[in-house]
Amino acid sequence: MTLKQSQNLQQATLKSGKRVEDIVELLYSCSERLSGVYTSPGNREMSHDEKRIMAKGMVEKCIEDIVEVSQLGLTHTKDSN
């Protein structure tokens, strides 16, 4: 392995670790928001169906955010090679 290849591998590993941290943070914040749908005093008057629809939108947004973070990291790593 050349020095350049070793440096690229090291950069990719560091960026990959950062992506993992970002994804973990996203999952945690999504989890907190989802639990708030059912535990927030402001949502007590909402029907179960309204809460379900609200939660579905939140989950879809979380998935989009996670995919975006993953793709940004992969694109950046690919471009750096």
MODELLER restraints for C-alpha pairs under 7 A, 6 or more apart:
rsr = mdl.restraints
at = mdl.atoms
rsr.add(forms.Gaussian(group=physical.xy_distance, feature=features.Distance(at['CA:8:A'], at['CA:81:A']), mean=6.38, stdev=0.5))
rsr.add(forms.Gaussian(group=physical.xy_distance, feature=features.Distance(at['CA:12:A'], at['CA:77:A']), mean=5.69, stdev=0.5))
rsr.add(forms.Gaussian(group=physical.xy_distance, feature=features.Distance(at['CA:15:A'], at['CA:73:A']), mean=6.70, stdev=0.5))
rsr.add(forms.Gaussian(group=physical.xy_distance, feature=features.Distance(at['CA:16:A'], at['CA:73:A']), mean=6.96, stdev=0.5))
rsr.add(forms.Gaussian(group=physical.xy_distance, feature=features.Distance(at['CA:19:A'], at['CA:69:A']), mean=6.62, stdev=0.5))
rsr.add(forms.Gaussian(group=physical.xy_distance, feature=features.Distance(at['CA:19:A'], at['CA:70:A']), mean=6.49, stdev=0.5))
rsr.add(forms.Gaussian(group=physical.xy_distance, feature=features.Distance(at['CA:19:A'], at['CA:73:A']), mean=6.43, stdev=0.5))
rsr.add(forms.Gaussian(group=physical.xy_distance, feature=features.Distance(at['CA:23:A'], at['CA:66:A']), mean=5.92, stdev=0.5))
rsr.add(forms.Gaussian(group=physical.xy_distance, feature=features.Distance(at['CA:26:A'], at['CA:66:A']), mean=6.97, stdev=0.5))
rsr.add(forms.Gaussian(group=physical.xy_distance, feature=features.Distance(at['CA:30:A'], at['CA:62:A']), mean=6.24, stdev=0.5))
rsr.add(forms.Gaussian(group=physical.xy_distance, feature=features.Distance(at['CA:34:A'], at['CA:55:A']), mean=6.11, stdev=0.5))
rsr.add(forms.Gaussian(group=physical.xy_distance, feature=features.Distance(at['CA:37:A'], at['CA:43:A']), mean=6.49, stdev=0.5))
rsr.add(forms.Gaussian(group=physical.xy_distance, feature=features.Distance(at['CA:37:A'], at['CA:51:A']), mean=6.32, stdev=0.5))
rsr.add(forms.Gaussian(group=physical.xy_distance, feature=features.Distance(at['CA:37:A'], at['CA:55:A']), mean=6.81, stdev=0.5))
